[in-house]
Amino acid sequence: MSESKHELSRRLFLEKSMLATTAALATAGWTRARGEDATPQSTSPSDRLGVACVGVGGRGGDHLKNLAERSDCEVLYVCDADEKIGRNRASRVKNQSGREPQFVQDLRKVFEDPAVDIVTTATPNHWHALCAIWAMQAGKDVYVEKPVSHNVSEGRRIVETARKHNRICQTGTQSRSNAGMQEAIAYVRTGKLGDVKLARGLCYKRRGSIGPKGDYKVPESVNYDLWSGPAQLHPLTRRSLHYDWHWMWEYGNGDLGNQGIHQMDIARWGLGVDKVCDRVFSYGGRLGYEDAGETANTQVGIMDFGDKRLVFEVRGLSTDPLLGADVGNIFYGSDGYLVMTSYSHGVAFDPNGKQIREFGGGGDHYDDFVKAVRSRKHEDLSADILEGHLSSALCHLCNVSYRLGEQLAAADVKARLGANADDLDTFERTKAHLASNGVNLDDAKLQCGADLKLDAANEKFVDNSRADALLTREYRAPFVVPAAGQV
């Protein structure tokens, strides 16, 4: 039987790669030819698209399952810095072709293979941008999980790379592919609720302590240099290397950039704003317990867009829903309000609380992505990388405000809110929530963030070099995200 396109490409690639040393691969940055020299993608619907899944410990498992089950795709590679997790996942993949994927530990090896058409990534946040950029520079289309970046600049660099190299890049905010959510957002944006000036995102999700800060051993199955990548090579100070990185600034963005990015994206989508905010202010704290975590488990972010506002609430301690939503969204209009209680279901109410419309229905985010890969039109994506960048950036901007703040008494934080009735109500609800969890703000202090103005068009802060410094990070060679204009 003759070899398929992918079998032949893979065999030739593997034969060639045997001539390269592992040491050279581990120390070299990505230097593959770019742009017109990158490997072209097949446009034949009869060809299976070759897939590589990078980062498969959590959400990446869903990438593997869904793409392996498709008759038009074949998972060629499973890639993870943790060899134990990666090999285990690879052994369980059931491609329609019947062939098992190859496990590799270094993502750069994946990008060298011309048989790979698509790269999906569900690595920790600090790897999202560089993985996506390197893959697109190598001629691959990319599905990158949320948040698409670890900081604001990274997200813009991914957009720049996608446009320069004519790559399809989908963001992992799957709500945008769900019929119920699409109908609800259309309802908001076509004036059915009247004038909508305020949207609220909710991440009411219980998170427990991750244990005390200490000096812990990195699992032997993990290549910690690769795992750390763009981040500095710090000692492991938490008990669990995996997942709990979300609560460490070096790698994650707190629950605002974990679960919350979904609801942030929906809120921005419903408001119809296609830029970052003009002003941001955030307050909160890591309250209720002491552990190795650094990010807030209780946080309020306030974002102004001229005549529109987006308020986001993170609650990691036990809490009751707000208007029936715990992880969801609320849109407030002059003629009613709409509550989304999940990624695909919600209800619209009149001003008196009478139900007037219900929304529901799912979708297939992977299918939307593959169709756009075939059409070669990023406009066909339900969640193009630009949308992912803007929504991720709002999470990052809230965190910049928070991190540049100071510890203040609750009364002083309240005083800085001014006279806005919704801001004051949000503060009082937050204070009551904390009290119900045994956190007395008469004794404890809050982190009161910096009140920051932005030049939204240029995605920079106004006359604030300290804040601008947090729009990017110090990278560890050779894992360096390219600067503007150098992708």
N, C-alpha and C positions, 0 to 999 in steps of 0.2 A: 504493500500500500504506500502511495506517495505521501510525502510529508506535507502537512498544512503550512500555511504562511507562518503561524506562530511557532510551530515545531521547528521549522527550518531556521527561523530567525533566532530562536532560543539556542539551538544546537551550535550555530555559528558563533553566537555571542559567548556561550560557555567555553567553547574551544579557545576563543581569543582571550577571554578573561583569565584563563589558567596561566597566561604568560605574565600577568601583572602580579606583583607581590602584595600580600595583605598589608604590609607595613606602609607601602606607598599609598594605598587606598585609605588607610586610617588617618594619614597625616595630610593628605592633599585636599584642598578645597574643590568646589565644583568648577571645572574649567571647560565644560563641553561647549562646542560651537553653538551659536545662538541664531535666532531669527530665521532667515531664509536657509541656513545650513541645518536647521533642526529637522529631525525625521518627520516626514509628512504622515498624516493619519489616513487610514483607509476610509473611503466614503461608500464602500459597497455594503448594502444592508445584509448581504449573505455572509459577510465575514464576521466572525466573533471579535469583539473588542478585547484586547489583552489588558487585564487589570492587575494593579499592584496595590495592596492595602498596607498602609504604613501606620503603625500604632494600633494594636488589635486587642489590648487588654480589656477595654470597656466597650464604649460605643463602636469601636472598630469591629467588634464581633458582629454587629448588625450590618455593617458594610459588607463583610464577608458573606454572610448568609444571603442577603438580598441579591448581591451581584452574582454569586455562584449559582443561584437558582434561575438566573436568566439564560435563555437559550442563545441570546446574542452577545453574551459576555463570557469570559473565562478568566478566573483568578489565576494568574501565573506566579505571583509572589505574595508571600506573607512576610512582612518586615516588622521587627520589633527589637528594641534595645535589650529587652528581657528574653533571652533565648528560651527559657522554660515556657513562658507564655506563648511566644511565637511558634515554637515547634508544636505545642499542644493544639493551637488554633489551626495550624496548617494541616495537621493530621485529621482534623474533623471537617475540613472543607469538602463539600460534595459538588464539584462542577458538573454541569450538564454533559460535558465531554467525557466525564469519567476519570479524567486525569487529576492528580493531586498537584497543588502548587508547590513551589520551592520556597523554603525558608531562607531568608538572609537577615543578617543583623544590622548591616550598614545600608541606609537608604540610598546612598550615592551609587551603589552597585545596581540598584533597581533602575535608576535613571539612565544608566548606560545602555540598557537593553532596548533595541529598536522594536521588539515585539510588544512592549508595553505602550498602550494607547492612553490609558486612564490611570491616574494615581488618586487614591482616596487617602485622607489622613485624619486620624483621630488620636494623634499624639497629645501629650500635655500642651497647654496653650503656648508656651514659650517656643515650641517648634513649629507651630502652624504656618507662620509666614514663610520661613526659610524653606520648609518642605514644599510648599506651594510654588514659591518662586523658582527654586531649583528645578522642580518638575516641569514647569512651563517653559523655562529656558531650554530644557531638553526636548521640547516638542510634545509634551504630554498635556492632556486636559485634566482638570483637577476638581475633585469634590473635597472641600476643606470644611472641617467641623467648626462649629461656633465655640467661642468667639473666633473670628478668622485671624485675630492678631493678639499679641500680648501688650501692644501699645498703639497709639494712634498712627504714628508714622508707618509702622509695618503694614497696616491695612491699606493705606494709600499706595504703598509700594507694590502690593499684590495686584491692585487694580491697574497700576501702571504697567506691570509685567503682562497681565492678561491682554491689555489693549495693544501693547507694542508687538507681542508675539502672536496675536490673533488666536489666543487660546480660550477655550470654554472653561469658566471657573464658577462652580456652584457653591453656595454657602449652605451649611447644614441646618438652616432654620426651616424645618419641614412644614411648619404651619402655613407657609405661603403656597404649598401645593394642595392644601386641604380645601375642599369645596365649601364646607361650612364656614371656614375662616374667610375665604375669598368673598362669599356672599355677605358676611357680616361687615367686612371692611368697606365693601361697595355701598352697603346701606348707610354707613357712617359718612362716607365721602360724597354721597349724592344728596345729602341734606335731609335725609329722613328723620334725623334727630334734631333738625334745626341747625343752629350755629354751634359747632363743637370747638371749644377753645381749650379744653383740659382733658388730658388722658392720664390714666393711672396704671402703672404696671405693678403687679404683686408677685413677690416670691416669698410666700409664707410657707417655709419648708423646714421642718425640724432637723437640726443638725446637732449632734452630740459632740462632746469633747474628743479630741484626737490624742489625748494623753499628754503627759508632761514633756517639756523640752529636755533633750538629753543628747547623748552622743551614741548614735545607733549604727549598726553595721549594714552596709549596702548588700542586698542579696547577691550571692555568688553568681547567679545566672544573668546578672545585669552588667552590661558594659556601661559603666557610670559616666565615662567620658562622652559616649554617644548619647546617653540619656540626657545629660546636662546640655550638650550642644551649645546653643547661643548663650546660655546662662553661665555665670561664673561657677567654677568647680568647688562648691561649698561642701562641708561635712553634712551628713544626714542628721538633722536635729529632731526629727519626728519618728514615731515608731513605724509607720507605714510609708514606704517610698511611694507606692502607687495610690492614686486618687486623692490622698490628703495633701498633695502638692497644690490643690486648688486653693488652700488657705495660706499659702506662702507667696509673698510678693515676687520672689525671684522667678516663679514658674506659673502662678495662677493669678486670678483676678477676683477672688472671693466668689460668693454666690451671685453677686451682681453680674459677673462675667461667666458664670457656670449655668445654672438654671435660668437666672434672670435675663440673659441676653435674648432668649426666646420672647419673653414678654416685653422687653425693651423694643425689639424689632416690630412687634405687633402694634405697640403704642405709637411708634414713629410712623408706621405705615398708615394707621388710621387717621393720624393728624395730617398726613400728606405733606410732611416736611422732608425735603431732599438735601439737607445739609446738617452739619453739626450745630449745636445750640449757640446762642449769642452770650449766654451767661450760665454758669453752673455753680451750685452750692450743695454741699453734702455734710451730713452729721451722723453720728452713731457711735458704735464701739463693739468690742469683743467682750460681751457681758454675760453674766450668769455662771461662768466657770473660768478657770485659768488653765491654759494648755499651751502646746507648742505652736498653735496657729497664730498668724499675724493679721489676717484680713478681718474685716468687720463681720459679725454675725447678726448685727442689728444696724440697719443703715437706711437713711432717707436721702434721695437725690432729687434736686429740684433743677430743672432745665428750662430756660426761657428761649422761645423762638419768636421774638417780636410780640405778636398778639396771641401766640399760643404757648401753652405750658405743658410739660411732661413731668409728672411726679412719680418716682419709683420708691417702693418700700420693700426692704429685705427684712424678714424676721426668721431667725434661726432657732428661736425658742418656741415653746408651745403657744399656739395662738388660735383664736377663732377666725373664721373667714370674714371677709368684708363684702356685704351684699351677695353672699353665696359663693364668692371666689376666694381661693387661697393661693393657687398658682394660676394667675389669670390677669385679665385686664378689665378696666372700666372706662367707658367713654361718656362724658357728660355734655349733653347738648341743651340748647334752649327749649327744645320740645320733648325732652325725654333723655333716657340714658340706656346704655347697652353694657351688659356684663358677659364677658367671655370666661367660662369656667374651665375650659380645657383648650387644647390645640385646635379643636374642630367644632366645639359646641358653645352656644351662647343664647342669650335672650335679650330682646329689646323691650323697654318699658316706657309708658308715658310718664309725665311728671308726677302723677299720683301713685306710681308703682304698679299700674295695671299692665300685664303682659300684652304686647301687641305683635310680636314676631319672634319666632324661634329659628335658630340656625343650627345645622348639623351636616356632617359629611366629611369623609377623609379623602386621601389622595395618595399618590405614589411619587415621592420626591426623587427617588432613584430613576424612575421612568422619565420624569421631566428632564433630568440631567442627561440621560442617554439619548433622548430625542434631540436635544440641543447639540450634543456631540455629533450626531448624524447631520443635522441641518447646517452646522457651522455658524449659527447665529446666536450670539449671547442674549439677544432680545427675546429668544424663545424660553430662556430660563425663568422659572418662577422666583428664584432667589439668586440673582446675579451677584457677583462679588462686590459690586459697588454698594448694593443694599446691605450686604453683610458688613462691609467696612464702616458705613455710616452708623449702623446700629451698635456695632462693637465699640466704635469710637465714643459713643455716649456713655457706655459703661466705664471706659477708661477715664473719661473726663471727670465723671463723678468721683472716681478713685483718686485722681490727681488732687481734686479739691480736698477730699478726706485726708490724704496723706500729708498735705501741706498745712493742716489745721493744728489746733492746740486743745489741750484738755481744759474744759470749762465746766462750771456748775450749770445745771439744767436751766436755771433761770436766766443765765447769761446767754445760753444758746437760744432760748426762746426770744430774748430781746433782739437778737441779731436777725430774726426772721422778719421783722417789720410787722406791717398791719394786714398782710394778706390773710383773709379768713380761712382759706383752705390750708395754707401752710401752718397756721396756728392750730387748726383742728387735727391735722396730721400729727403735729407734735404732741398734742394732748393724748391722742389715741396711742401713740408710740410709748409715751410715758406710762399710761395705764397698762399697756401690754407688758412692759418690763416689770411693773409693780406686781402683776399677777404671777410673774415668774420669780418673785423674791428679790428683784433688783430695785432698791430704793434710791431714786435719783436725788434724794436729799442728802445722801451719803456718797454715792458714786458720781463720778464725772463723766461727761460725754466728750468725744472727739468732735470739735466744732471746726469744720473745714473752712478753707479759704474761699471767699466770695470772688469768683474769677470771671472776667470778661474775655470774650473771644472774638477774633477776626475769623468768622466762620468760613468765609470764602477761601482763606489760605490755611485754615485749620491750625491756627496759632493763637496763643494767648496775647492779650494786649498789654504791652509794657510789663512783662513778668518773666524774667529769665529763669527763675526757679521753677515755675510751672512749665515753661517750654522745655526744660531739661528732662522732664518726665514724659514728654511726648515720644521719646525714644529710649534707648538704653545703651549701656556699654557692652559691646559684643566680644565674645571670646573667639579669637581666631582658631581655626579657619571658618567658624560657623557665623559668618557676618552677613546680615541683611544689607543688600546694596543701598547706597544713598540715592536720593532723588536724581533721576536722569541717567542712572547707571545700571538699570536693570536689563 
